[in-house]
Amino acid sequence: MVRMGLRRSKAVRHLTYKVRFLGLVALAIAGMWPMAAQAATVPGLGSAGNFAVLSAAPGHGGAVTCTTSSITGNVGSSGVPASVVNTGPCTITGSIIAPVSNQVVADFNSAYSALALVHCDTVLTTLDGQILAPGVYCISAAATSTGSTLTLNGPSTGVWIFKIGTSGTGALTGTNFSVVMSGGATAPCNVTWWVAQAATMTDSHFLGTILAGAAITITRGTFSGDALAGAAVTMTDTNLVGCPGSQANLHGNGKEKCNQGVGNGPEGCDPGNSNQGDPSRSNDELGGVPGDPGRQGGNGK
């Protein structure tokens, strides 16, 4: 009986040791990538996530200007078709939708408002030279970075959220500013930036999706992520590659309904149906004249 008791006591001690050891290992791993940081979630973009570049200005005031640049992904504006200006030229690998639906604008505003409410893990005073694990980082006022690098160090599943201007005002400005990933992180679209006011990148190599309360201006450099603004978006001599969700073909898939009855015009939409027998039900552009490639017969009439 004594020997049996001793053996049982040793077994209990051995099990206790294993539990403690595994617990220490778990704590060590958690220390490498803070659990609160890994748990950060980004509010969904809804239909606004269909666009690599979006000007969701209220009152149909959207405007996108792209000059000698390239955009991989769809481009949208809440303004009229002419509000998307392509000069230089600008190469767009994706659909051009203008005006976008009211739902797209509403989804942008909902995501922007939801991000504003996300709890801050850490309050920063600068982005310059920082090496940051996944998490939610806030700067109460404007953030200006010149000739500096921000390193995002974390696992491939890590999520970073940056909130600029949490006091109510504040712009994000980068000049020769680089955002890089390390430690296994390779997904720029796991990075989200909420900006109270305008976002301006010049000669910078930027990573992440920006939701800006005012205009977004990108000049030279590169941009990996989506540029979504509550005002105008202007791109000059730059290369933007949108997130995977913004590169899906919007033609005829029900995501966007275009008002394009007289042919395939600047909206980048498929031709619609022209009802010449009842003009009030036609989806022709204002001032348009139905014809090829529209339906010349007007519902067989």
C-alpha positions in Angstrom: 0.0 0.0 0.0 2.8 2.4 0.9 4.6 1.6 -2.5 1.3 2.2 -4.4 0.8 5.5 -2.6 4.4 6.6 -3.5 3.8 5.6 -7.2 0.6 7.5 -7.2 2.2 10.6 -5.6 5.0 10.5 -8.2 2.5 10.3 -11.1 0.6 13.3 -9.7 3.8 15.3 -9.4 4.8 14.4 -12.9 1.4 15.4 -14.3 1.5 18.7 -12.4 5.0 19.4 -13.8 3.8 18.8 -17.4 0.8 21.1 -16.9 3.0 23.8 -15.5 5.5 23.4 -18.3 2.9 23.6 -21.0 1.4 26.6 -19.3 4.7 28.4 -19.4 5.2 27.5 -23.1 1.7 28.9 -23.8 2.5 32.1 -21.9 5.8 32.5 -23.8 4.0 32.2 -27.1 1.4 34.7 -26.0 4.1 37.0 -25.0 5.6 36.9 -28.5 2.2 38.0 -30.1 -0.1 39.7 -27.5 -3.5 38.0 -27.5 -5.4 41.2 -27.3 -3.5 42.4 -30.4 -4.3 39.2 -32.3 -8.0 39.5 -31.4 -8.3 42.9 -33.1 -11.1 42.8 -35.7 -11.8 45.2 -38.6 -15.4 46.2 -39.2 -16.6 44.9 -42.6 -16.5 47.2 -45.6 -19.6 45.8 -47.2 -20.0 46.8 -50.9 -17.3 49.5 -50.4 -14.8 46.7 -50.3 -15.4 46.1 -54.0 -13.2 49.0 -54.8 -9.5 49.6 -54.8 -10.1 53.3 -55.2 -13.3 54.9 -54.0 -14.5 58.5 -53.7 -17.6 58.3 -51.5 -18.2 62.0 -51.2 -21.7 62.9 -50.1 -24.2 64.6 -52.4 -22.9 62.8 -55.5 -19.7 64.9 -55.1 -17.2 62.1 -55.7 -14.2 62.6 -57.9 -11.2 60.4 -58.8 -8.3 61.8 -60.8 -5.7 59.3 -62.0 -2.6 60.6 -64.0 0.2 58.5 -65.4 -0.5 55.8 -62.8 -1.7 52.3 -62.6 -4.5 50.8 -60.5 -5.1 47.1 -60.1 -8.7 46.9 -58.9 -12.0 48.6 -59.4 -12.5 52.4 -59.3 -15.7 54.0 -58.0 -17.0 57.5 -57.5 -20.2 58.8 -56.1 -20.1 61.5 -58.8 -21.3 61.5 -62.4 -19.4 59.4 -65.0 -17.2 62.4 -65.9 -16.0 62.6 -62.2 -13.5 59.8 -63.0 -10.7 61.5 -64.9 -8.1 59.4 -66.6 -5.1 61.3 -68.0 -1.5 60.6 -68.8 -2.7 57.8 -69.3 -3.8 55.9 -66.2 -4.0 52.1 -66.6 -6.9 50.7 -64.7 -7.2 46.9 -64.5 -10.7 46.7 -63.2 -14.2 48.2 -63.6 -15.0 51.9 -63.4 -18.3 52.7 -61.7 -19.7 56.2 -61.5 -21.9 56.9 -59.9 -21.7 54.1 -57.4 -24.9 53.1 -55.7 -26.2 54.8 -52.5 -25.5 51.5 -50.8 -21.7 51.7 -51.5 -21.6 55.2 -50.0 -23.6 54.0 -47.0 -21.3 51.0 -46.5 -18.3 53.3 -46.6 -19.8 55.6 -44.0 -20.8 52.7 -41.8 -17.3 51.1 -41.8 -15.7 54.5 -41.2 -18.0 55.1 -38.2 -17.4 51.6 -36.8 -13.7 52.0 -37.0 -13.9 55.3 -35.1 -15.3 53.3 -32.2 -12.7 50.5 -32.1 -10.9 50.5 -28.8 -7.2 51.6 -28.8 -4.6 49.2 -27.4 -1.8 51.7 -27.5 -1.6 55.4 -27.9 1.4 56.6 -29.9 2.9 60.1 -30.5 4.7 59.1 -33.8 4.9 56.4 -36.4 8.6 57.1 -37.1 10.9 54.2 -36.5 8.3 52.1 -34.7 8.4 48.3 -34.7 4.9 47.2 -33.8 3.2 43.9 -33.1 -0.4 43.3 -34.2 -2.9 45.6 -32.4 -4.8 48.8 -32.4 -2.7 51.9 -32.4 -4.0 55.5 -32.0 -2.6 59.0 -32.5 -4.8 61.7 -31.1 -3.9 64.4 -33.6 -2.1 64.5 -37.0 0.7 62.0 -37.9 3.5 63.3 -40.2 6.3 61.0 -41.2 9.3 62.1 -43.3 12.1 59.7 -44.4 11.1 57.1 -41.8 10.1 53.4 -41.7 7.3 51.8 -39.8 7.8 48.0 -39.3 4.8 45.7 -38.7 6.2 42.7 -37.0 3.9 39.7 -36.5 2.5 36.4 -37.8 0.8 36.0 -41.1 -2.6 36.2 -39.4 -1.7 39.4 -37.5 -4.1 42.4 -37.8 -3.1 46.0 -37.4 -5.4 49.0 -37.0 -4.2 52.5 -37.0 -6.4 55.4 -36.0 -5.1 58.9 -36.8 -6.8 62.0 -35.3 -8.8 60.3 -32.5 -9.3 63.6 -30.9 -11.6 64.6 -33.8 -9.1 66.2 -36.2 -5.8 65.0 -37.7 -4.4 64.1 -41.1 -2.0 61.4 -42.1 1.0 62.7 -44.1 3.9 60.7 -45.4 6.9 61.8 -47.4 9.5 59.2 -48.3 7.7 57.1 -45.8 7.9 53.3 -45.8 5.6 50.7 -44.2 7.2 47.2 -44.2 6.2 43.8 -42.7 8.3 41.3 -40.9 8.1 38.2 -38.7 6.0 36.2 -41.2 3.5 39.0 -41.9 3.0 39.4 -45.6 -0.6 40.6 -46.1 -0.9 44.4 -46.6 -4.7 44.0 -46.5 -4.4 42.9 -42.8 -3.6 46.6 -42.1 -6.3 49.2 -41.8 -5.9 53.0 -41.4 -8.7 55.2 -40.1 -7.9 58.9 -40.7 -10.1 61.7 -39.3 -9.2 64.0 -42.2 -7.0 63.8 -45.3 -4.3 61.3 -46.1 -1.4 62.3 -48.3 1.5 60.1 -49.4 4.4 61.4 -51.5 7.3 59.3 -52.7 6.2 56.7 -50.2 5.9 52.9 -50.1 2.6 52.4 -48.2 0.8 49.3 -47.0 -2.8 49.0 -45.9 -6.3 50.1 -46.6 -7.1 53.8 -45.8 -10.5 55.0 -44.9 -10.1 58.8 -44.8 -12.7 61.4 -43.7 -11.4 63.8 -46.3 -9.3 63.6 -49.5 -6.6 61.0 -50.4 -3.7 62.2 -52.5 -1.0 59.8 -53.6 2.0 61.1 -55.6 4.7 58.7 -56.9 5.8 55.7 -54.8 3.7 52.6 -54.3 0.5 51.8 -52.5 -0.6 48.2 -51.5 -4.2 48.2 -50.3 -7.4 50.1 -50.9 -7.8 53.9 -51.0 -11.3 54.8 -49.8 -12.2 58.4 -49.1 -15.1 60.6 -48.0 -13.9 63.1 -50.6 -11.8 63.2 -53.7 -9.0 60.7 -54.6 -6.0 62.0 -56.6 -3.2 59.8 -57.9 -0.2 60.9 -59.9 2.8 58.8 -61.1 2.1 56.0 -58.7 1.2 52.3 -58.7 -1.7 51.0 -56.5 -2.6 47.4 -56.1 -5.9 46.9 -54.3 -6.9 44.1 -52.0 -8.3 40.9 -53.5 -11.9 41.8 -52.9 -11.5 45.0 -54.9 -10.3 43.1 -58.0 -13.4 41.1 -58.7 -15.2 41.9 -62.0 -18.2 44.0 -61.3 -19.7 43.7 -64.8 -23.0 41.9 -64.7 -22.5 40.2 -61.3 -25.1 42.2 -59.4 -22.7 44.0 -57.2 -23.2 47.3 -59.0 -26.1 48.3 -61.1 -25.1 50.9 -63.8 -27.2 53.4 -65.5 -25.9 52.8 -69.0 -28.6 52.3 -71.7 -26.9 53.7 -74.8 -23.8 51.6 -74.8 -20.6 50.9 -72.9 -19.4 54.3 -71.7 -17.2 55.8 -69.1 -18.8 53.9 -66.2 -17.3 50.7 -67.4 -20.7 49.1 -67.4 -22.3 46.6 -69.7 -25.0 48.1 -72.0 -28.4 48.3 -70.4 -31.9 48.0 -71.9 -33.4 51.0 -73.6 -37.2 51.3 -73.4 -38.0 53.7 -76.1 -41.7 53.0 -75.9 -41.8 54.4 -72.4 -39.0 56.9 -71.8 -39.9 57.1 -68.1 -38.8 53.5 -67.7 -35.6 53.8 -69.8 -32.2 53.6 -68.1 -30.5 55.6 -70.9 -28.1 58.3 -69.8 -29.6 61.8 -69.7 -29.3 63.3 -73.1 -28.4 59.9 -74.7 -29.8 58.6 -77.9 -30.6 54.9 -78.0 -28.8 53.0 -80.6 -26.1 50.4 -81.3 -25.1 48.7 -79.1 -28.3 49.5 -77.3 -31.6 47.8 -78.1 -32.7 49.7 -81.2 -36.1 48.1 -81.2 -37.2 49.3 -77.8 -38.7 46.1 -76.4 -39.7 44.9 -79.9 -41.5 48.1 -80.8 
